[in-house]
Amino acid sequence: MNQINKYFKRMFFMNISLLFVLIAISSFINCKGSYFGGYSVNPDTTYNSTIFYEIYDQDSTIHWYVHMYEGENWCYRHNRYEEVKNVRR
């Protein structure tokens, strides 16, 4: 019984150490800047969210709406209702 216990302990620690080594190796592969395994760790700031309609006001203010209706819409960037009008040029 004692030998079986030693065997399982040894196998457990071997598996844990192997897992640690594999994680360490995989974290250094494809590691350029803030990438981990080819995936970006930091959010991409060059593109904004795709769930919002991003509207620029005439004074270059950015507004985020989920639905675009003429009238009052909730702006998720400013956290308030804002009046939206369809202006054609």
C-alpha positions as CSV (number, residue, x, y, z in Angstrom):
1,M,0.0,0.0,0.0
2,N,2.8,2.4,0.8
3,Q,4.6,1.6,-2.5
4,I,1.4,2.4,-4.4
5,N,1.0,5.7,-2.6
6,K,4.6,6.7,-3.4
7,Y,4.0,5.7,-7.1
8,F,0.9,7.9,-7.3
9,K,2.6,10.8,-5.6
10,R,5.6,10.5,-8.0
11,M,3.3,10.3,-11.0
12,F,1.3,13.3,-9.8
13,F,4.4,15.5,-9.4
14,M,5.8,14.3,-12.7
15,N,2.5,15.3,-14.5
16,I,2.4,18.7,-12.7
17,S,6.0,19.4,-13.6
18,L,5.5,18.3,-17.2
19,L,2.4,20.5,-17.5
20,F,4.4,23.5,-16.1
21,V,7.2,22.9,-18.6
22,L,4.7,22.7,-21.5
23,I,3.0,25.9,-20.4
24,A,6.4,27.7,-20.1
25,I,7.5,26.5,-23.5
26,S,4.2,27.4,-25.2
27,S,4.2,30.9,-23.6
28,F,7.5,31.7,-25.3
29,I,6.5,30.4,-28.7
30,N,5.1,33.2,-30.9
31,C,5.7,35.7,-28.2
32,K,6.0,39.1,-29.9
33,G,5.0,42.1,-27.7
34,S,1.7,41.3,-26.0
35,Y,0.9,38.1,-27.8
36,F,0.5,34.7,-26.2
37,G,0.6,31.7,-28.6
38,G,-0.3,34.0,-31.5
39,Y,-3.3,35.6,-29.8
40,S,-3.3,39.2,-28.5
41,V,-3.4,39.6,-24.8
42,N,-4.3,43.4,-24.9
43,P,-7.5,44.5,-26.6
44,D,-7.0,45.8,-30.0
45,T,-7.4,49.6,-29.9
46,T,-7.2,50.2,-33.6
47,Y,-10.7,49.0,-34.1
48,N,-13.7,49.8,-31.9
49,S,-16.5,47.4,-30.9
50,T,-18.6,46.0,-33.7
51,I,-21.8,45.8,-31.7
52,F,-22.3,49.6,-31.8
53,Y,-23.1,52.0,-34.6
54,E,-20.3,54.6,-34.3
55,I,-21.6,58.0,-35.3
56,Y,-19.5,61.1,-35.5
57,D,-21.2,64.4,-34.7
58,Q,-20.6,67.5,-36.7
59,D,-18.0,68.6,-34.0
60,S,-16.2,65.2,-34.3
61,T,-17.8,63.8,-31.1
62,I,-18.1,60.0,-31.2
63,H,-21.5,58.4,-30.2
64,W,-22.2,54.7,-29.8
65,Y,-25.7,53.4,-30.5
66,V,-27.0,49.8,-30.6
67,H,-30.1,50.7,-32.7
68,M,-30.4,53.7,-34.9
69,Y,-33.8,55.3,-34.7
70,E,-34.8,58.9,-35.4
71,G,-35.6,60.4,-32.0
72,E,-34.1,59.6,-28.7
73,N,-31.4,56.9,-28.6
74,W,-29.3,55.6,-25.7
75,C,-25.6,56.6,-26.3
76,Y,-23.4,53.9,-24.7
77,R,-20.4,56.1,-24.8
78,H,-22.0,59.0,-22.9
79,N,-24.5,56.9,-20.9
80,R,-27.5,59.1,-21.6
81,Y,-30.3,59.5,-24.1
82,E,-29.5,61.7,-27.0
83,E,-31.6,63.2,-29.8
84,V,-30.8,61.7,-33.2
85,K,-32.0,63.3,-36.5
86,N,-31.4,62.0,-40.0
87,V,-29.7,64.8,-41.9
88,R,-29.1,64.2,-45.6
89,R,-26.5,66.3,-47.5
